[in-house]
């Protein structure tokens, strides 16, 4: 039975769970039933808390349909957080160079809790585009090339905790499971880069590498997505080399005094 008036950390945990449940449903928005199912809350409790979040500007609700969306206040807070860390600014030149070299779309992602969040995108000029992520989109760590690069760069114990924490949410991504993520993580570490061979969107492929701080922890991840026909082994190796060079350049700028 739901506590009708949770306090302290329980209230914070529920608020975060609701926000993440809405974010996971993407641009189409999330219905109350789906949010309640994902969070384990009753519909009445979920509805009451969602109403407060709409009133605060953290969420928005369609006027003509029962769908909830992340609100502008979330976007504003995210932009302020990104500016504090400075990664988009430090990475901008690298994103531009990677697009000029590859002509495909380049993404910059960071870790946020147990998720990866896209914080910058340089759209490719190649006529057939693979715009699988918009700035602000969030996925469980391991889902997608940049996200997988972030997960694989974590220590074993922390990566395993993340995988288990996201186990329920992975049902939204049929190609992924805890066992599959562990397998992908091992392959990523062996290869030195992450690959997403059409597991999120059929016909699309992406490669990604982490941007590592001096202490070895990931500050973010760079990835390039393209149609499968543009990801043959020889070209894929070239893309990975370019990504690695730019990841190293960004890391140097991050560690500069």
DRENDO-1510 file (C-alpha; in Angstrom, 1 decimal, always signed):
<recs>
REC; n; res; u; v; w
REC; 1; UNK; +0.0; +0.0; +0.0 .
REC; 2; UNK; +1.4; +3.4; -1.0 .
REC; 3; UNK; +2.1; +5.9; +1.7 .
REC; 4; UNK; -0.2; +8.8; +0.8 .
REC; 5; UNK; +2.3; +11.4; +2.1 .
REC; 6; UNK; +5.9; +10.3; +1.7 .
REC; 7; UNK; +8.5; +12.4; +3.3 .
REC; 8; UNK; +12.2; +13.0; +3.2 .
REC; 9; UNK; +14.3; +10.7; +0.9 .
REC; 10; UNK; +11.3; +8.5; +0.0 .
REC; 11; UNK; +9.5; +11.5; -1.5 .
REC; 12; UNK; +12.7; +12.4; -3.4 .
REC; 13; UNK; +13.1; +8.8; -4.7 .
REC; 14; UNK; +9.5; +8.8; -5.9 .
REC; 15; UNK; +9.9; +12.1; -7.6 .
REC; 16; UNK; +13.0; +10.9; -9.4 .
REC; 17; UNK; +11.3; +7.7; -10.4 .
REC; 18; UNK; +8.4; +9.6; -11.9 .
REC; 19; UNK; +10.6; +11.9; -13.9 .
REC; 20; UNK; +12.7; +9.0; -15.2 .
REC; 21; UNK; +9.5; +7.1; -16.1 .
REC; 22; UNK; +8.3; +10.0; -18.2 .
REC; 23; UNK; +11.6; +10.5; -19.8 .
REC; 24; UNK; +11.8; +6.9; -20.8 .
REC; 25; UNK; +8.7; +7.1; -22.9 .
REC; 26; UNK; +10.3; +9.6; -25.3 .
REC; 27; UNK; +8.7; +12.4; -27.3 .
REC; 28; UNK; +5.2; +10.8; -27.5 .
REC; 29; UNK; +4.8; +11.3; -23.8 .
REC; 30; UNK; +3.9; +8.8; -21.0 .
REC; 31; UNK; +0.4; +7.8; -19.9 .
REC; 32; UNK; -0.5; +7.5; -16.2 .
REC; 33; UNK; -0.9; +3.7; -16.4 .
REC; 34; UNK; +2.6; +3.2; -17.8 .
REC; 35; UNK; +4.1; +5.6; -15.3 .
REC; 36; UNK; +2.4; +3.8; -12.4 .
REC; 37; UNK; +3.6; +0.4; -13.7 .
REC; 38; UNK; +7.2; +1.5; -14.1 .
REC; 39; UNK; +7.4; +3.1; -10.7 .
REC; 40; UNK; +5.3; +0.6; -8.7 .
REC; 41; UNK; +3.0; +3.3; -7.4 .
REC; 42; UNK; -0.7; +3.2; -7.3 .
REC; 43; UNK; -2.5; +5.3; -10.0 .
REC; 44; UNK; -3.9; +7.6; -7.4 .
REC; 45; UNK; -0.5; +8.3; -5.8 .
REC; 46; UNK; +1.2; +8.6; -9.1 .
REC; 47; UNK; -1.5; +11.0; -10.3 .
REC; 48; UNK; -1.2; +13.2; -7.2 .
REC; 49; UNK; +2.6; +13.4; -7.4 .
REC; 50; UNK; +2.5; +14.1; -11.2 .
REC; 51; UNK; +0.0; +16.9; -10.6 .
REC; 52; UNK; +2.5; +18.6; -8.3 .
REC; 53; UNK; +5.3; +18.1; -10.8 .
REC; 54; UNK; +3.2; +19.7; -13.5 .
REC; 55; UNK; +2.4; +22.6; -11.3 .
REC; 56; UNK; +6.1; +23.1; -10.6 .
REC; 57; UNK; +7.0; +23.2; -14.3 .
REC; 58; UNK; +9.1; +20.0; -14.1 .
REC; 59; UNK; +6.5; +18.2; -16.2 .
REC; 60; UNK; +3.9; +19.2; -18.7 .
REC; 61; UNK; +0.6; +17.5; -19.6 .
REC; 62; UNK; -1.2; +17.5; -23.0 .
REC; 63; UNK; -4.4; +19.5; -22.9 .
REC; 64; UNK; -6.2; +17.1; -25.2 .
REC; 65; UNK; -4.6; +13.8; -24.2 .
REC; 66; UNK; -3.6; +12.1; -21.0 .
REC; 67; UNK; +0.2; +12.2; -21.7 .
REC; 68; UNK; +2.9; +13.6; -19.5 .
REC; 69; UNK; +6.2; +15.2; -20.9 .
REC; 70; UNK; +9.3; +16.6; -19.3 .
REC; 71; UNK; +8.8; +20.3; -18.7 .
REC; 72; UNK; +10.9; +23.3; -19.8 .
REC; 73; UNK; +12.2; +23.6; -16.2 .
REC; 74; UNK; +13.9; +20.3; -16.6 .
REC; 75; UNK; +15.6; +21.5; -19.8 .
REC; 76; UNK; +16.7; +24.7; -18.1 .
REC; 77; UNK; +18.1; +22.9; -15.1 .
REC; 78; UNK; +19.9; +20.5; -17.5 .
REC; 79; UNK; +21.5; +23.3; -19.5 .
REC; 80; UNK; +22.7; +25.0; -16.3 .
REC; 81; UNK; +24.3; +21.7; -15.1 .
REC; 82; UNK; +25.9; +21.1; -18.5 .
REC; 83; UNK; +27.3; +24.7; -18.4 .
REC; 84; UNK; +28.8; +24.1; -15.0 .
REC; 85; UNK; +30.7; +21.0; -16.2 .
REC; 86; UNK; +31.7; +22.8; -19.4 .
REC; 87; UNK; +31.8; +19.6; -21.4 .
REC; 88; UNK; +29.6; +20.8; -24.4 .
REC; 89; UNK; +31.8; +23.9; -24.8 .
REC; 90; UNK; +35.0; +22.0; -24.5 .
REC; 91; UNK; +33.8; +19.3; -27.0 .
REC; 92; UNK; +32.2; +21.6; -29.6 .
REC; 93; UNK; +35.2; +21.9; -31.9 .
REC; 94; UNK; +35.6; +18.1; -31.7 .
REC; 95; UNK; +32.0; +17.5; -32.7 .
REC; 96; UNK; +32.4; +19.8; -35.7 .
REC; 97; UNK; +35.6; +18.1; -36.8 .
REC; 98; UNK; +34.1; +14.6; -36.5 .
REC; 99; UNK; +31.1; +15.6; -38.6 .
REC; 100; UNK; +33.3; +17.2; -41.2 .
REC; 101; UNK; +35.4; +14.0; -41.4 .
REC; 102; UNK; +32.6; +11.5; -41.4 .
REC; 103; UNK; +29.6; +13.5; -42.7 .
REC; 104; UNK; +27.5; +11.5; -40.2 .
REC; 105; UNK; +25.8; +12.6; -37.0 .
REC; 106; UNK; +27.9; +12.9; -33.9 .
REC; 107; UNK; +26.7; +12.7; -30.3 .
REC; 108; UNK; +28.1; +13.7; -27.0 .
REC; 109; UNK; +26.6; +12.0; -23.9 .
REC; 110; UNK; +27.2; +12.0; -20.2 .
REC; 111; UNK; +26.2; +9.8; -17.3 .
REC; 112; UNK; +23.3; +11.0; -15.1 .
REC; 113; UNK; +22.7; +8.5; -12.3 .
REC; 114; UNK; +22.0; +5.2; -14.0 .
REC; 115; UNK; +21.3; +6.8; -17.4 .
REC; 116; UNK; +23.1; +8.3; -20.3 .
REC; 117; UNK; +21.9; +11.7; -21.4 .
REC; 118; UNK; +22.7; +13.3; -24.8 .
REC; 119; UNK; +24.0; +16.8; -24.2 .
REC; 120; UNK; +25.1; +17.8; -27.7 .
REC; 121; UNK; +24.6; +16.7; -31.3 .
REC; 122; UNK; +26.3; +17.7; -34.5 .
REC; 123; UNK; +24.0; +16.8; -37.4 .
REC; 124; UNK; +25.6; +15.1; -40.3 .
REC; 125; UNK; +25.4; +16.3; -43.9 .
REC; 126; UNK; +25.0; +12.9; -45.4 .
REC; 127; UNK; +21.5; +12.8; -47.1 .
REC; 128; UNK; +20.3; +9.7; -45.1 .
REC; 129; UNK; +20.4; +10.8; -41.5 .
REC; 130; UNK; +20.3; +8.7; -38.3 .
REC; 131; UNK; +18.9; +11.1; -35.7 .
REC; 132; UNK; +18.4; +8.5; -33.0 .
REC; 133; UNK; +18.9; +11.0; -30.1 .
REC; 134; UNK; +17.9; +14.6; -29.5 .
REC; 135; UNK; +19.7; +16.8; -27.0 .
REC; 136; UNK; +18.2; +16.0; -23.6 .
REC; 137; UNK; +17.2; +12.4; -24.5 .
REC; 138; UNK; +17.9; +9.9; -21.8 .
REC; 139; UNK; +18.4; +6.1; -21.9 .
REC; 140; UNK; +19.5; +3.4; -19.4 .
REC; 141; UNK; +23.3; +3.1; -19.4 .
REC; 142; UNK; +24.3; +0.5; -22.0 .
REC; 143; UNK; +21.5; +1.2; -24.5 .
REC; 144; UNK; +23.2; +2.8; -27.5 .
REC; 145; UNK; +26.9; +3.1; -28.5 .
REC; 146; UNK; +27.8; +6.2; -26.4 .
REC; 147; UNK; +25.8; +4.9; -23.5 .
REC; 148; UNK; +27.5; +1.5; -23.7 .
REC; 149; UNK; +30.9; +3.2; -23.8 .
REC; 150; UNK; +30.1; +5.0; -20.6 .
REC; 151; UNK; +28.9; +1.8; -18.9 .
REC; 152; UNK; +31.9; -0.2; -20.0 .
REC; 153; UNK; +34.3; +2.4; -18.6 .
REC; 154; UNK; +32.9; +2.0; -15.1 .
REC; 155; UNK; +34.5; -0.4; -12.5 .
REC; 156; UNK; +33.0; -3.9; -12.5 .
REC; 157; UNK; +31.1; -3.5; -9.2 .
REC; 158; UNK; +29.5; -0.2; -10.2 .
REC; 159; UNK; +28.6; -1.3; -13.7 .
REC; 160; UNK; +26.9; -4.4; -12.3 .
REC; 161; UNK; +24.9; -2.3; -9.8 .
REC; 162; UNK; +23.7; +0.0; -12.7 .
REC; 163; UNK; +22.7; -3.0; -14.8 .
REC; 164; UNK; +20.6; -4.5; -12.0 .
REC; 165; UNK; +19.1; -1.1; -11.1 .
REC; 166; UNK; +17.9; -0.7; -14.7 .
REC; 167; UNK; +16.8; -4.3; -15.2 .
REC; 168; UNK; +13.1; -3.4; -15.1 .
REC; 169; UNK; +13.4; -0.5; -17.5 .
REC; 170; UNK; +15.3; -2.6; -20.0 .
REC; 171; UNK; +12.0; -4.2; -20.9 .
REC; 172; UNK; +11.3; -1.1; -23.0 .
REC; 173; UNK; +14.3; -2.1; -25.2 .
REC; 174; UNK; +13.6; -5.6; -26.5 .
REC; 175; UNK; +17.2; -6.2; -27.7 .
REC; 176; UNK; +18.7; -5.5; -24.3 .
REC; 177; UNK; +18.7; -7.5; -21.1 .
REC; 178; UNK; +21.1; -7.7; -18.1 .
REC; 179; UNK; +22.8; -10.7; -19.6 .
REC; 180; UNK; +23.1; -9.0; -23.0 .
REC; 181; UNK; +24.5; -5.9; -21.5 .
REC; 182; UNK; +27.2; -7.8; -19.7 .
REC; 183; UNK; +28.1; -9.5; -22.9 .
REC; 184; UNK; +28.2; -6.2; -24.8 .
REC; 185; UNK; +30.3; -4.6; -22.0 .
REC; 186; UNK; +32.9; -7.4; -22.2 .
REC; 187; UNK; +33.1; -7.0; -26.0 .
REC; 188; UNK; +33.4; -3.2; -25.7 .
REC; 189; UNK; +36.3; -3.5; -23.3 .
REC; 190; UNK; +38.0; -6.1; -25.5 .
REC; 191; UNK; +37.5; -4.0; -28.7 .
REC; 192; UNK; +38.4; -0.7; -27.1 .
REC; 193; UNK; +35.1; +0.9; -28.4 .
REC; 194; UNK; +31.4; +0.3; -28.2 .
REC; 195; UNK; +29.2; -0.8; -31.1 .
REC; 196; UNK; +25.4; -0.7; -31.5 .
REC; 197; UNK; +24.6; -2.9; -34.5 .
REC; 198; UNK; +20.9; -1.9; -35.1 .
REC; 199; UNK; +19.8; -2.9; -31.6 .
REC; 200; UNK; +18.0; +0.4; -30.9 .
REC; 201; UNK; +16.9; +1.2; -34.5 .
REC; 202; UNK; +17.1; -1.5; -37.3 .
REC; 203; UNK; +19.2; -0.5; -40.2 .
REC; 204; UNK; +21.3; +1.9; -38.1 .
REC; 205; UNK; +24.7; +1.3; -36.6 .
REC; 206; UNK; +26.8; +3.4; -34.2 .
REC; 207; UNK; +30.2; +3.4; -32.6 .
REC; 208; UNK; +31.3; +5.1; -29.4 .
REC; 209; UNK; +34.3; +5.8; -27.2 .
REC; 210; UNK; +34.5; +7.2; -23.7 .
REC; 211; UNK; +36.1; +10.6; -22.8 .
REC; 212; UNK; +38.2; +9.6; -19.8 .
REC; 213; UNK; +39.4; +12.0; -17.0 .
REC; 214; UNK; +42.9; +11.8; -15.6 .
REC; 215; UNK; +41.7; +9.4; -12.9 .
REC; 216; UNK; +40.3; +7.0; -15.5 .
REC; 217; UNK; +36.6; +7.7; -14.9 .
REC; 218; UNK; +34.4; +8.6; -17.8 .
REC; 219; UNK; +33.5; +12.3; -18.2 .
REC; 220; UNK; +31.3; +11.6; -21.2 .
REC; 221; UNK; +31.2; +9.6; -24.5 .
REC; 222; UNK; +31.5; +10.5; -28.2 .
REC; 223; UNK; +29.6; +8.4; -30.8 .
REC; 224; UNK; +28.8; +8.5; -34.5 .
REC; 225; UNK; +25.7; +7.0; -36.0 .
REC; 226; UNK; +25.0; +6.1; -39.6 .
REC; 227; UNK; +23.1; +3.7; -41.8 .
REC; 228; UNK; +24.6; +0.1; -41.7 .
REC; 229; UNK; +25.8; +0.5; -45.3 .
REC; 230; UNK; +28.2; +3.2; -44.1 .
REC; 231; UNK; +29.6; +1.1; -41.3 .
REC; 232; UNK; +31.6; -1.5; -43.1 .
REC; 233; UNK; +34.7; -2.7; -41.1 .
REC; 234; UNK; +37.3; -0.5; -42.8 .
REC; 235; UNK; +35.3; +2.7; -42.4 .
REC; 236; UNK; +34.2; +1.7; -38.9 .
REC; 237; UNK; +37.9; +1.4; -37.9 .
REC; 238; UNK; +38.5; +4.9; -39.3 .
REC; 239; UNK; +35.6; +6.4; -37.4 .
REC; 240; UNK; +36.8; +4.8; -34.2 .
REC; 241; UNK; +40.3; +6.2; -34.8 .
REC; 242; UNK; +38.8; +9.7; -35.3 .
REC; 243; UNK; +36.6; +9.3; -32.2 .
REC; 244; UNK; +39.6; +8.2; -30.1 .
REC; 245; UNK; +41.7; +11.2; -31.2 .
REC; 246; UNK; +38.9; +13.7; -30.4 .
REC; 247; UNK; +38.1; +12.0; -27.1 .
REC; 248; UNK; +41.8; +12.4; -26.1 .
REC; 249; UNK; +41.7; +16.0; -27.2 .
REC; 250; UNK; +38.7; +16.7; -25.1 .
REC; 251; UNK; +40.2; +14.9; -22.1 .
REC; 252; UNK; +43.3; +17.1; -22.3 .
REC; 253; UNK; +41.1; +20.2; -22.3 .
REC; 254; UNK; +39.1; +18.9; -19.3 .
REC; 255; UNK; +42.3; +18.3; -17.3 .
REC; 256; UNK; +43.8; +21.7; -18.2 .
REC; 257; UNK; +44.3; +24.1; -15.3 .
</recs>
